[in-house]
């Protein structure tokens, strides 16, 4: 649930929202300091409780700020990449 006053200031910031199984909506509020136009891209990646969690072996950071999720874009496409978790065999 978004909290009024919480903010992230960055160029090309990547934001991640973990949803609970019963959650059906999520809200983000985007604004610029000078009131100019702002745009955002939303990407939905569904996972079940049996899927490995993305983020390699990172156990130091919560998923909201996980440095192992990368966003790249150009005029034609946006690409999200991450290292899948170790599923326990190999």
N, CA, C and O atoms as a CHARMM CRD file, in Angstrom:
* protein
*
  360
    1    1 UNK  N      0.85600  -1.18100   0.00000 PROA 1      0.00000
    2    1 UNK  CA     0.00000   0.00000   0.00000 PROA 1      0.00000
    3    1 UNK  C      0.89100   1.23000   0.00000 PROA 1      0.00000
    4    1 UNK  O      1.72800   1.37900   0.89000 PROA 1      0.00000
    5    2 UNK  N      0.73300   2.11100  -0.97400 PROA 2      0.00000
    6    2 UNK  CA     1.56300   3.31900  -1.00800 PROA 2      0.00000
    7    2 UNK  C      1.32700   4.19700   0.21200 PROA 2      0.00000
    8    2 UNK  O      0.20500   4.31300   0.70600 PROA 2      0.00000
    9    3 UNK  N      2.37900   4.79900   0.67700 PROA 3      0.00000
   10    3 UNK  CA     2.30300   5.69100   1.83200 PROA 3      0.00000
   11    3 UNK  C      2.58000   7.10300   1.34800 PROA 3      0.00000
   12    3 UNK  O      3.57200   7.34200   0.65900 PROA 3      0.00000
   13    4 UNK  N      1.70600   8.04200   1.70500 PROA 4      0.00000
   14    4 UNK  CA     1.89400   9.42500   1.28500 PROA 4      0.00000
   15    4 UNK  C      3.21500   9.95100   1.83000 PROA 4      0.00000
   16    4 UNK  O      3.52000   9.77100   3.00900 PROA 4      0.00000
   17    5 UNK  N      3.98400  10.59000   0.98700 PROA 5      0.00000
   18    5 UNK  CA     5.25300  11.16700   1.41100 PROA 5      0.00000
   19    5 UNK  C      6.45800  10.28600   1.14000 PROA 5      0.00000
   20    5 UNK  O      7.58600  10.77800   1.15900 PROA 5      0.00000
   21    6 UNK  N      6.25800   8.98700   0.88600 PROA 6      0.00000
   22    6 UNK  CA     7.38100   8.11500   0.55200 PROA 6      0.00000
   23    6 UNK  C      7.81300   8.43300  -0.87000 PROA 6      0.00000
   24    6 UNK  O      6.97000   8.52200  -1.76300 PROA 6      0.00000
   25    7 UNK  N      9.09900   8.60300  -1.09600 PROA 7      0.00000
   26    7 UNK  CA     9.53800   8.96800  -2.43800 PROA 7      0.00000
   27    7 UNK  C     10.87800   8.33800  -2.77700 PROA 7      0.00000
   28    7 UNK  O     11.66100   7.97600  -1.89900 PROA 7      0.00000
   29    8 UNK  N     11.11600   8.21900  -4.06800 PROA 8      0.00000
   30    8 UNK  CA    12.38700   7.77800  -4.61800 PROA 8      0.00000
   31    8 UNK  C     12.77200   8.80600  -5.66800 PROA 8      0.00000
   32    8 UNK  O     11.98600   9.10200  -6.56900 PROA 8      0.00000
   33    9 UNK  N     13.96500   9.34500  -5.55900 PROA 9      0.00000
   34    9 UNK  CA    14.42900  10.33700  -6.52700 PROA 9      0.00000
   35    9 UNK  C     15.60900   9.75400  -7.29100 PROA 9      0.00000
   36    9 UNK  O     16.66700   9.50100  -6.71400 PROA 9      0.00000
   37   10 UNK  N     15.42400   9.54100  -8.59500 PROA 10     0.00000
   38   10 UNK  CA    16.48900   8.95800  -9.41200 PROA 10     0.00000
   39   10 UNK  C     16.11900   9.07600 -10.87700 PROA 10     0.00000
   40   10 UNK  O     14.94600   9.21800 -11.22100 PROA 10     0.00000
   41   11 UNK  N     17.11200   9.01800 -11.72800 PROA 11     0.00000
   42   11 UNK  CA    16.86600   8.91900 -13.16600 PROA 11     0.00000
   43   11 UNK  C     16.75200   7.44600 -13.51000 PROA 11     0.00000
   44   11 UNK  O     17.57900   6.64400 -13.07600 PROA 11     0.00000
   45   12 UNK  N     15.75200   7.08300 -14.27300 PROA 12     0.00000
   46   12 UNK  CA    15.54100   5.69500 -14.70100 PROA 12     0.00000
   47   12 UNK  C     15.43200   4.73500 -13.52100 PROA 12     0.00000
   48   12 UNK  O     16.00800   3.64700 -13.55100 PROA 12     0.00000
   49   13 UNK  N     14.70700   5.12300 -12.49500 PROA 13     0.00000
   50   13 UNK  CA    14.55200   4.27100 -11.31000 PROA 13     0.00000
   51   13 UNK  C     13.71800   3.04100 -11.64300 PROA 13     0.00000
   52   13 UNK  O     12.72900   3.13300 -12.37000 PROA 13     0.00000
   53   14 UNK  N     14.11600   1.90500 -11.11800 PROA 14     0.00000
   54   14 UNK  CA    13.33300   0.68800 -11.23700 PROA 14     0.00000
   55   14 UNK  C     12.61300   0.44200  -9.92700 PROA 14     0.00000
   56   14 UNK  O     13.24300   0.41700  -8.87000 PROA 14     0.00000
   57   15 UNK  N     11.30900   0.26100  -9.97800 PROA 15     0.00000
   58   15 UNK  CA    10.51200   0.06600  -8.77300 PROA 15     0.00000
   59   15 UNK  C      9.82800  -1.28700  -8.84600 PROA 15     0.00000
   60   15 UNK  O      9.35700  -1.69600  -9.90800 PROA 15     0.00000
   61   16 UNK  N      9.77400  -1.97700  -7.72700 PROA 16     0.00000
   62   16 UNK  CA     9.19700  -3.31100  -7.67300 PROA 16     0.00000
   63   16 UNK  C      8.17700  -3.37700  -6.55800 PROA 16     0.00000
   64   16 UNK  O      8.44900  -2.94400  -5.43900 PROA 16     0.00000
   65   17 UNK  N      7.00300  -3.91500  -6.85300 PROA 17     0.00000
   66   17 UNK  CA     5.97100  -4.11400  -5.83700 PROA 17     0.00000
   67   17 UNK  C      5.68100  -5.60200  -5.71800 PROA 17     0.00000
   68   17 UNK  O      5.26700  -6.24000  -6.68500 PROA 17     0.00000
   69   18 UNK  N      5.90000  -6.14600  -4.53700 PROA 18     0.00000
   70   18 UNK  CA     5.51200  -7.53000  -4.28200 PROA 18     0.00000
   71   18 UNK  C      4.04300  -7.53400  -3.90000 PROA 18     0.00000
   72   18 UNK  O      3.63000  -6.76900  -3.02800 PROA 18     0.00000
   73   19 UNK  N      3.24800  -8.38100  -4.53600 PROA 19     0.00000
   74   19 UNK  CA     1.82700  -8.45600  -4.24300 PROA 19     0.00000
   75   19 UNK  C      1.52900  -9.69600  -3.41700 PROA 19     0.00000
   76   19 UNK  O      2.15900 -10.73900  -3.59600 PROA 19     0.00000
   77   20 UNK  N      0.57500  -9.57900  -2.51900 PROA 20     0.00000
   78   20 UNK  CA     0.11900 -10.74200  -1.76600 PROA 20     0.00000
   79   20 UNK  C     -0.79500 -11.56400  -2.66700 PROA 20     0.00000
   80   20 UNK  O     -1.32600 -11.02600  -3.63900 PROA 20     0.00000
   81   21 UNK  N     -0.99700 -12.85200  -2.38000 PROA 21     0.00000
   82   21 UNK  CA    -1.85100 -13.67300  -3.24600 PROA 21     0.00000
   83   21 UNK  C     -3.26700 -13.12900  -3.42100 PROA 21     0.00000
   84   21 UNK  O     -3.87300 -13.32800  -4.47400 PROA 21     0.00000
   85   22 UNK  N     -3.79900 -12.45400  -2.42200 PROA 22     0.00000
   86   22 UNK  CA    -5.17100 -11.94200  -2.52700 PROA 22     0.00000
   87   22 UNK  C     -5.23800 -10.52300  -3.08700 PROA 22     0.00000
   88   22 UNK  O     -6.33200 -10.00300  -3.30300 PROA 22     0.00000
   89   23 UNK  N     -4.09700  -9.89300  -3.32600 PROA 23     0.00000
   90   23 UNK  CA    -4.07800  -8.50900  -3.80100 PROA 23     0.00000
   91   23 UNK  C     -4.38000  -8.45700  -5.29100 PROA 23     0.00000
   92   23 UNK  O     -3.78600  -9.19800  -6.07400 PROA 23     0.00000
   93   24 UNK  N     -5.30400  -7.58000  -5.68800 PROA 24     0.00000
   94   24 UNK  CA    -5.69200  -7.47100  -7.09500 PROA 24     0.00000
   95   24 UNK  C     -5.31100  -6.14000  -7.72500 PROA 24     0.00000
   96   24 UNK  O     -5.44100  -5.98400  -8.93900 PROA 24     0.00000
   97   25 UNK  N     -4.84500  -5.17700  -6.93600 PROA 25     0.00000
   98   25 UNK  CA    -4.45600  -3.87900  -7.48000 PROA 25     0.00000
   99   25 UNK  C     -3.17600  -3.38800  -6.82000 PROA 25     0.00000
  100   25 UNK  O     -2.82500  -3.80700  -5.71700 PROA 25     0.00000
  101   26 UNK  N     -2.49500  -2.50200  -7.51100 PROA 26     0.00000
  102   26 UNK  CA    -1.33200  -1.81300  -6.96200 PROA 26     0.00000
  103   26 UNK  C     -1.34700  -0.40200  -7.53900 PROA 26     0.00000
  104   26 UNK  O     -1.74600  -0.20500  -8.68700 PROA 26     0.00000
  105   27 UNK  N     -0.91800   0.57500  -6.75600 PROA 27     0.00000
  106   27 UNK  CA    -0.92800   1.97100  -7.20300 PROA 27     0.00000
  107   27 UNK  C      0.45000   2.59300  -7.04200 PROA 27     0.00000
  108   27 UNK  O      1.12900   2.38700  -6.03600 PROA 27     0.00000
  109   28 UNK  N      0.84600   3.35000  -8.04000 PROA 28     0.00000
  110   28 UNK  CA     2.06200   4.15700  -7.99300 PROA 28     0.00000
  111   28 UNK  C      1.67100   5.57600  -8.35100 PROA 28     0.00000
  112   28 UNK  O      0.82500   5.78700  -9.22000 PROA 28     0.00000
  113   29 UNK  N      2.27100   6.54400  -7.69700 PROA 29     0.00000
  114   29 UNK  CA     2.01200   7.95000  -7.97800 PROA 29     0.00000
  115   29 UNK  C      3.31700   8.57200  -8.45700 PROA 29     0.00000
  116   29 UNK  O      4.30100   8.60200  -7.71800 PROA 29     0.00000
  117   30 UNK  N      3.32700   9.06500  -9.67900 PROA 30     0.00000
  118   30 UNK  CA     4.53700   9.61800 -10.27600 PROA 30     0.00000
  119   30 UNK  C      4.38900  11.12300 -10.43700 PROA 30     0.00000
  120   30 UNK  O      3.36500  11.60300 -10.92300 PROA 30     0.00000
  121   31 UNK  N      5.40600  11.86300 -10.02900 PROA 31     0.00000
  122   31 UNK  CA     5.41300  13.30700 -10.24800 PROA 31     0.00000
  123   31 UNK  C      6.84800  13.79600 -10.34600 PROA 31     0.00000
  124   31 UNK  O      7.78100  13.13700  -9.88800 PROA 31     0.00000
  125   32 UNK  N      7.00300  14.95100 -10.94500 PROA 32     0.00000
  126   32 UNK  CA     8.31600  15.56700 -11.07200 PROA 32     0.00000
  127   32 UNK  C      8.37000  16.80200 -10.18900 PROA 32     0.00000
  128   32 UNK  O      7.33300  17.40700  -9.91400 PROA 32     0.00000
  129   33 UNK  N      9.56000  17.18800  -9.73900 PROA 33     0.00000
  130   33 UNK  CA     9.66800  18.36200  -8.86500 PROA 33     0.00000
  131   33 UNK  C      9.14300  19.64800  -9.50200 PROA 33     0.00000
  132   33 UNK  O      8.62100  20.52100  -8.80900 PROA 33     0.00000
  133   34 UNK  N      9.28500  19.76100 -10.82800 PROA 34     0.00000
  134   34 UNK  CA     8.84800  20.99600 -11.48400 PROA 34     0.00000
  135   34 UNK  C      7.45900  20.89900 -12.11100 PROA 34     0.00000
  136   34 UNK  O      7.01500  21.84200 -12.76700 PROA 34     0.00000
  137   35 UNK  N      6.77500  19.79000 -11.92400 PROA 35     0.00000
  138   35 UNK  CA     5.41800  19.64700 -12.44200 PROA 35     0.00000
  139   35 UNK  C      5.33100  19.29700 -13.91500 PROA 35     0.00000
  140   35 UNK  O      4.23800  19.31400 -14.48200 PROA 35     0.00000
  141   36 UNK  N      6.45300  18.98000 -14.55200 PROA 36     0.00000
  142   36 UNK  CA     6.42000  18.60300 -15.96600 PROA 36     0.00000
  143   36 UNK  C      5.85400  17.19200 -16.11900 PROA 36     0.00000
  144   36 UNK  O      5.65600  16.48400 -15.13100 PROA 36     0.00000
  145   37 UNK  N      5.59800  16.79500 -17.35400 PROA 37     0.00000
  146   37 UNK  CA     5.00500  15.48600 -17.62600 PROA 37     0.00000
  147   37 UNK  C      5.93400  14.35600 -17.19600 PROA 37     0.00000
  148   37 UNK  O      7.15800  14.48500 -17.24600 PROA 37     0.00000
  149   38 UNK  N      5.33700  13.25900 -16.77800 PROA 38     0.00000
  150   38 UNK  CA     6.09600  12.08100 -16.38000 PROA 38     0.00000
  151   38 UNK  C      5.35600  10.84800 -16.89700 PROA 38     0.00000
  152   38 UNK  O      4.12600  10.83800 -16.95300 PROA 38     0.00000
  153   39 UNK  N      6.09300   9.82500 -17.26800 PROA 39     0.00000
  154   39 UNK  CA     5.49300   8.59600 -17.77500 PROA 39     0.00000
  155   39 UNK  C      6.12300   7.40800 -17.07600 PROA 39     0.00000
  156   39 UNK  O      7.26000   7.48300 -16.61100 PROA 39     0.00000
  157   40 UNK  N      5.39000   6.32200 -17.00300 PROA 40     0.00000
  158   40 UNK  CA     5.90200   5.10200 -16.39000 PROA 40     0.00000
  159   40 UNK  C      5.49100   3.89000 -17.20800 PROA 40     0.00000
  160   40 UNK  O      4.52600   3.94200 -17.97000 PROA 40     0.00000
  161   41 UNK  N      6.22300   2.80600 -17.04800 PROA 41     0.00000
  162   41 UNK  CA     5.92100   1.55100 -17.71900 PROA 41     0.00000
  163   41 UNK  C      5.69100   0.50100 -16.64900 PROA 41     0.00000
  164   41 UNK  O      6.50800   0.34900 -15.74100 PROA 41     0.00000
  165   42 UNK  N      4.59400  -0.21900 -16.74600 PROA 42     0.00000
  166   42 UNK  CA     4.31000  -1.29500 -15.80100 PROA 42     0.00000
  167   42 UNK  C      4.49100  -2.64600 -16.46300 PROA 42     0.00000
  168   42 UNK  O      4.01800  -2.86300 -17.57800 PROA 42     0.00000
  169   43 UNK  N      5.17300  -3.55400 -15.78300 PROA 43     0.00000
  170   43 UNK  CA     5.40200  -4.90000 -16.29400 PROA 43     0.00000
  171   43 UNK  C      4.94800  -5.88700 -15.23500 PROA 43     0.00000
  172   43 UNK  O      5.32700  -5.76800 -14.07000 PROA 43     0.00000
  173   44 UNK  N      4.14500  -6.85400 -15.62900 PROA 44     0.00000
  174   44 UNK  CA     3.65100  -7.86200 -14.69300 PROA 44     0.00000
  175   44 UNK  C      4.38700  -9.17300 -14.96200 PROA 44     0.00000
  176   44 UNK  O      4.35400  -9.69300 -16.07700 PROA 44     0.00000
  177   45 UNK  N      5.04900  -9.70300 -13.93700 PROA 45     0.00000
  178   45 UNK  CA     5.72800 -10.99300 -14.02300 PROA 45     0.00000
  179   45 UNK  C      5.10100 -11.90900 -12.97500 PROA 45     0.00000
  180   45 UNK  O      5.46100 -11.83300 -11.80100 PROA 45     0.00000
  181   46 UNK  N      4.17100 -12.77200 -13.37700 PROA 46     0.00000
  182   46 UNK  CA     3.50400 -13.62400 -12.38900 PROA 46     0.00000
  183   46 UNK  C      4.38200 -14.80500 -11.96600 PROA 46     0.00000
  184   46 UNK  O      5.03100 -15.44200 -12.79500 PROA 46     0.00000
  185   47 UNK  N      4.38700 -15.07600 -10.67900 PROA 47     0.00000
  186   47 UNK  CA     5.09800 -16.21500 -10.11600 PROA 47     0.00000
  187   47 UNK  C      4.17600 -16.92800  -9.14200 PROA 47     0.00000
  188   47 UNK  O      3.33500 -16.30100  -8.49700 PROA 47     0.00000
  189   48 UNK  N      4.33600 -18.23400  -9.03700 PROA 48     0.00000
  190   48 UNK  CA     3.59100 -18.98200  -8.02100 PROA 48     0.00000
  191   48 UNK  C      4.51800 -19.22700  -6.83300 PROA 48     0.00000
  192   48 UNK  O      5.70600 -18.91100  -6.89000 PROA 48     0.00000
  193   49 UNK  N      3.97300 -19.78500  -5.76900 PROA 49     0.00000
  194   49 UNK  CA     4.78900 -20.01400  -4.57400 PROA 49     0.00000
  195   49 UNK  C      5.80600 -21.13800  -4.76500 PROA 49     0.00000
  196   49 UNK  O      6.64200 -21.34900  -3.88600 PROA 49     0.00000
  197   50 UNK  N      5.76200 -21.86400  -5.87700 PROA 50     0.00000
  198   50 UNK  CA     6.74400 -22.91800  -6.13000 PROA 50     0.00000
  199   50 UNK  C      7.86100 -22.47500  -7.07500 PROA 50     0.00000
  200   50 UNK  O      8.82200 -23.21600  -7.27700 PROA 50     0.00000
  201   51 UNK  N      7.75100 -21.28700  -7.65200 PROA 51     0.00000
  202   51 UNK  CA     8.78100 -20.77800  -8.55900 PROA 51     0.00000
  203   51 UNK  C      9.96400 -20.23400  -7.77300 PROA 51     0.00000
  204   51 UNK  O      9.78100 -19.67200  -6.69300 PROA 51     0.00000
  205   52 UNK  N     11.19100 -20.39400  -8.30600 PROA 52     0.00000
  206   52 UNK  CA    12.35000 -19.77500  -7.65200 PROA 52     0.00000
  207   52 UNK  C     12.20900 -18.25600  -7.66900 PROA 52     0.00000
  208   52 UNK  O     11.73800 -17.68300  -8.65100 PROA 52     0.00000
  209   53 UNK  N     12.60700 -17.62400  -6.61100 PROA 53     0.00000
  210   53 UNK  CA    12.51900 -16.17100  -6.51100 PROA 53     0.00000
  211   53 UNK  C     13.67300 -15.55300  -7.28300 PROA 53     0.00000
  212   53 UNK  O     14.81300 -15.98600  -7.11200 PROA 53     0.00000
  213   54 UNK  N     13.41800 -14.54400  -8.13900 PROA 54     0.00000
  214   54 UNK  CA    14.52300 -13.91400  -8.86200 PROA 54     0.00000
  215   54 UNK  C     15.44200 -13.16700  -7.91700 PROA 54     0.00000
  216   54 UNK  O     15.03800 -12.77500  -6.82200 PROA 54     0.00000
  217   55 UNK  N     16.68000 -12.97100  -8.34400 PROA 55     0.00000
  218   55 UNK  CA    17.60600 -12.17600  -7.54700 PROA 55     0.00000
  219   55 UNK  C     18.86900 -12.89700  -7.16000 PROA 55     0.00000
  220   55 UNK  O     19.54200 -12.47100  -6.22100 PROA 55     0.00000
  221   56 UNK  N     19.22400 -13.96600  -7.83600 PROA 56     0.00000
  222   56 UNK  CA    20.45200 -14.71100  -7.55200 PROA 56     0.00000
  223   56 UNK  C     20.47900 -15.15400  -6.09900 PROA 56     0.00000
  224   56 UNK  O     19.46700 -15.62600  -5.58000 PROA 56     0.00000
  225   57 UNK  N     21.62000 -15.00800  -5.43200 PROA 57     0.00000
  226   57 UNK  CA    21.71100 -15.46200  -4.04600 PROA 57     0.00000
  227   57 UNK  C     21.73300 -14.27500  -3.08900 PROA 57     0.00000
  228   57 UNK  O     22.24000 -14.38700  -1.97300 PROA 57     0.00000
  229   58 UNK  N     21.19700 -13.16300  -3.51000 PROA 58     0.00000
  230   58 UNK  CA    21.20400 -11.95600  -2.68900 PROA 58     0.00000
  231   58 UNK  C     20.29000 -12.13500  -1.48000 PROA 58     0.00000
  232   58 UNK  O     19.07500 -12.25600  -1.63400 PROA 58     0.00000
  233   59 UNK  N     20.86500 -12.15100  -0.28300 PROA 59     0.00000
  234   59 UNK  CA    20.07500 -12.24900   0.94100 PROA 59     0.00000
  235   59 UNK  C     20.27000 -11.02600   1.82000 PROA 59     0.00000
  236   59 UNK  O     19.83300 -11.01700   2.97100 PROA 59     0.00000
  237   60 UNK  N     20.92500  -9.98400   1.28900 PROA 60     0.00000
  238   60 UNK  CA    21.18400  -8.78500   2.07300 PROA 60     0.00000
  239   60 UNK  C     20.13900  -7.70900   1.88600 PROA 60     0.00000
  240   60 UNK  O     19.92700  -6.90000   2.79000 PROA 60     0.00000
  241   61 UNK  N     19.47200  -7.67400   0.73100 PROA 61     0.00000
  242   61 UNK  CA    18.55700  -6.58900   0.41900 PROA 61     0.00000
  243   61 UNK  C     17.14700  -7.12600   0.22300 PROA 61     0.00000
  244   61 UNK  O     16.99000  -8.22700  -0.30400 PROA 61     0.00000
  245   62 UNK  N     16.11600  -6.38900   0.62700 PROA 62     0.00000
  246   62 UNK  CA    14.75000  -6.79500   0.31300 PROA 62     0.00000
  247   62 UNK  C     14.49800  -6.65500  -1.19100 PROA 62     0.00000
  248   62 UNK  O     15.19600  -5.89300  -1.85900 PROA 62     0.00000
  249   63 UNK  N     13.53200  -7.36300  -1.72400 PROA 63     0.00000
  250   63 UNK  CA    13.26800  -7.34100  -3.15800 PROA 63     0.00000
  251   63 UNK  C     12.95500  -5.94400  -3.68800 PROA 63     0.00000
  252   63 UNK  O     13.19500  -5.66900  -4.86300 PROA 63     0.00000
  253   64 UNK  N     12.42400  -5.05500  -2.84400 PROA 64     0.00000
  254   64 UNK  CA    12.08800  -3.71300  -3.30600 PROA 64     0.00000
  255   64 UNK  C     13.31400  -2.95700  -3.80300 PROA 64     0.00000
  256   64 UNK  O     13.18900  -2.08700  -4.66600 PROA 64     0.00000
  257   65 UNK  N     14.50600  -3.27300  -3.27300 PROA 65     0.00000
  258   65 UNK  CA    15.72000  -2.58000  -3.69800 PROA 65     0.00000
  259   65 UNK  C     16.78900  -3.56200  -4.15800 PROA 65     0.00000
  260   65 UNK  O     17.98000  -3.25900  -4.08900 PROA 65     0.00000
  261   66 UNK  N     16.37600  -4.73100  -4.62500 PROA 66     0.00000
  262   66 UNK  CA    17.30100  -5.77100  -5.06000 PROA 66     0.00000
  263   66 UNK  C     18.12500  -5.28900  -6.25000 PROA 66     0.00000
  264   66 UNK  O     17.55100  -4.98800  -7.29700 PROA 66     0.00000
  265   67 UNK  N     19.46000  -5.20300  -6.12500 PROA 67     0.00000
  266   67 UNK  CA    20.28400  -4.70000  -7.21600 PROA 67     0.00000
  267   67 UNK  C     20.45300  -5.68700  -8.36500 PROA 67     0.00000
  268   67 UNK  O     21.09800  -5.35900  -9.36100 PROA 67     0.00000
  269   68 UNK  N     19.89100  -6.88800  -8.25000 PROA 68     0.00000
  270   68 UNK  CA    20.05000  -7.88800  -9.29600 PROA 68     0.00000
  271   68 UNK  C     18.93800  -7.86500 -10.33300 PROA 68     0.00000
  272   68 UNK  O     18.86700  -8.77200 -11.16300 PROA 68     0.00000
  273   69 UNK  N     18.07900  -6.87000 -10.31700 PROA 69     0.00000
  274   69 UNK  CA    17.03900  -6.72500 -11.32800 PROA 69     0.00000
  275   69 UNK  C     17.43300  -5.54400 -12.21400 PROA 69     0.00000
  276   69 UNK  O     17.62500  -4.43200 -11.72300 PROA 69     0.00000
  277   70 UNK  N     17.55200  -5.78800 -13.51200 PROA 70     0.00000
  278   70 UNK  CA    18.05100  -4.77000 -14.42900 PROA 70     0.00000
  279   70 UNK  C     16.98900  -4.39300 -15.45400 PROA 70     0.00000
  280   70 UNK  O     16.32400  -5.26500 -16.01400 PROA 70     0.00000
  281   71 UNK  N     16.83300  -3.12000 -15.69300 PROA 71     0.00000
  282   71 UNK  CA    15.88800  -2.59400 -16.66500 PROA 71     0.00000
  283   71 UNK  C     16.67100  -1.89300 -17.76900 PROA 71     0.00000
  284   71 UNK  O     17.45400  -0.98200 -17.50200 PROA 71     0.00000
  285   72 UNK  N     16.45800  -2.32200 -19.00700 PROA 72     0.00000
  286   72 UNK  CA    17.08500  -1.68600 -20.16600 PROA 72     0.00000
  287   72 UNK  C     15.98300  -1.31600 -21.14300 PROA 72     0.00000
  288   72 UNK  O     15.00800  -2.05200 -21.29600 PROA 72     0.00000
  289   73 UNK  N     16.13500  -0.19100 -21.79700 PROA 73     0.00000
  290   73 UNK  CA    15.11300   0.20900 -22.74900 PROA 73     0.00000
  291   73 UNK  C     15.72000   1.00800 -23.89100 PROA 73     0.00000
  292   73 UNK  O     16.80500   1.57800 -23.77800 PROA 73     0.00000
  293   74 UNK  N     14.98800   1.02900 -24.98200 PROA 74     0.00000
  294   74 UNK  CA    15.30400   1.90300 -26.10200 PROA 74     0.00000
  295   74 UNK  C     13.97800   2.39000 -26.66500 PROA 74     0.00000
  296   74 UNK  O     12.94300   2.24400 -26.01500 PROA 74     0.00000
  297   75 UNK  N     13.98900   2.95600 -27.84000 PROA 75     0.00000
  298   75 UNK  CA    12.78100   3.51400 -28.42500 PROA 75     0.00000
  299   75 UNK  C     11.71700   2.45200 -28.69400 PROA 75     0.00000
  300   75 UNK  O     10.52900   2.77000 -28.73400 PROA 75     0.00000
  301   76 UNK  N     12.12500   1.19400 -28.87800 PROA 76     0.00000
  302   76 UNK  CA    11.20400   0.16400 -29.32500 PROA 76     0.00000
  303   76 UNK  C     10.81400  -0.87400 -28.28000 PROA 76     0.00000
  304   76 UNK  O      9.74800  -1.47900 -28.39400 PROA 76     0.00000
  305   77 UNK  N     11.64500  -1.09700 -27.27000 PROA 77     0.00000
  306   77 UNK  CA    11.31900  -2.14800 -26.30800 PROA 77     0.00000
  307   77 UNK  C     11.93600  -1.86900 -24.94800 PROA 77     0.00000
  308   77 UNK  O     12.90000  -1.11500 -24.81500 PROA 77     0.00000
  309   78 UNK  N     11.35000  -2.49900 -23.95100 PROA 78     0.00000
  310   78 UNK  CA    11.86900  -2.46500 -22.58600 PROA 78     0.00000
  311   78 UNK  C     12.16700  -3.90400 -22.18200 PROA 78     0.00000
  312   78 UNK  O     11.33500  -4.78900 -22.37800 PROA 78     0.00000
  313   79 UNK  N     13.35500  -4.14200 -21.61700 PROA 79     0.00000
  314   79 UNK  CA    13.76700  -5.48800 -21.22500 PROA 79     0.00000
  315   79 UNK  C     14.10700  -5.51800 -19.74400 PROA 79     0.00000
  316   79 UNK  O     14.88200  -4.69300 -19.25900 PROA 79     0.00000
  317   80 UNK  N     13.52400  -6.47100 -19.03100 PROA 80     0.00000
  318   80 UNK  CA    13.84200  -6.69300 -17.62200 PROA 80     0.00000
  319   80 UNK  C     14.57600  -8.02300 -17.53000 PROA 80     0.00000
  320   80 UNK  O     14.07400  -9.04200 -18.00300 PROA 80     0.00000
  321   81 UNK  N     15.76700  -8.02000 -16.92200 PROA 81     0.00000
  322   81 UNK  CA    16.52700  -9.25500 -16.75100 PROA 81     0.00000
  323   81 UNK  C     16.90600  -9.43000 -15.29000 PROA 81     0.00000
  324   81 UNK  O     17.06600  -8.45600 -14.55500 PROA 81     0.00000
  325   82 UNK  N     17.04500 -10.67000 -14.88400 PROA 82     0.00000
  326   82 UNK  CA    17.46200 -10.98400 -13.52600 PROA 82     0.00000
  327   82 UNK  C     18.02800 -12.38800 -13.50600 PROA 82     0.00000
  328   82 UNK  O     17.74900 -13.20000 -14.38800 PROA 82     0.00000
  329   83 UNK  N     18.82700 -12.66200 -12.48800 PROA 83     0.00000
  330   83 UNK  CA    19.37300 -14.00700 -12.31200 PROA 83     0.00000
  331   83 UNK  C     18.36200 -14.83200 -11.52500 PROA 83     0.00000
  332   83 UNK  O     17.95500 -14.41800 -10.44000 PROA 83     0.00000
  333   84 UNK  N     17.94800 -15.98300 -12.03900 PROA 84     0.00000
  334   84 UNK  CA    17.00500 -16.80700 -11.28600 PROA 84     0.00000
  335   84 UNK  C     17.65900 -17.39100 -10.03800 PROA 84     0.00000
  336   84 UNK  O     18.87800 -17.54400  -9.97300 PROA 84     0.00000
  337   85 UNK  N     16.84600 -17.70700  -9.07200 PROA 85     0.00000
  338   85 UNK  CA    17.35000 -18.27800  -7.83100 PROA 85     0.00000
  339   85 UNK  C     17.84200 -19.70400  -8.05700 PROA 85     0.00000
  340   85 UNK  O     17.44500 -20.36400  -9.01700 PROA 85     0.00000
  341   86 UNK  N     18.69900 -20.16300  -7.17400 PROA 86     0.00000
  342   86 UNK  CA    19.14900 -21.54500  -7.18300 PROA 86     0.00000
  343   86 UNK  C     17.98200 -22.41300  -6.73000 PROA 86     0.00000
  344   86 UNK  O     17.43300 -22.18900  -5.65100 PROA 86     0.00000
  345   87 UNK  N     17.59500 -23.39600  -7.53100 PROA 87     0.00000
  346   87 UNK  CA    16.45700 -24.22700  -7.15600 PROA 87     0.00000
  347   87 UNK  C     16.88400 -25.49600  -6.41300 PROA 87     0.00000
  348   87 UNK  O     16.07100 -26.39500  -6.19600 PROA 87     0.00000
  349   88 UNK  N     18.14700 -25.56600  -6.03000 PROA 88     0.00000
  350   88 UNK  CA    18.58100 -26.63300  -5.14500 PROA 88     0.00000
  351   88 UNK  C     19.21500 -27.83700  -5.79500 PROA 88     0.00000
  352   88 UNK  O     19.55800 -28.78800  -5.09200 PROA 88     0.00000
  353   89 UNK  N     19.38700 -27.84300  -7.09200 PROA 89     0.00000
  354   89 UNK  CA    20.06800 -28.95500  -7.74100 PROA 89     0.00000
  355   89 UNK  C     20.81000 -28.44400  -8.95600 PROA 89     0.00000
  356   89 UNK  O     20.55300 -27.32700  -9.40600 PROA 89     0.00000
  357   90 UNK  N     21.70700 -29.21700  -9.48900 PROA 90     0.00000
  358   90 UNK  CA    22.41900 -28.75600 -10.66600 PROA 90     0.00000
  359   90 UNK  C     23.57000 -29.55900 -10.92200 PROA 90     0.00000
  360   90 UNK  O     24.29500 -29.31000 -11.88500 PROA 90     0.00000
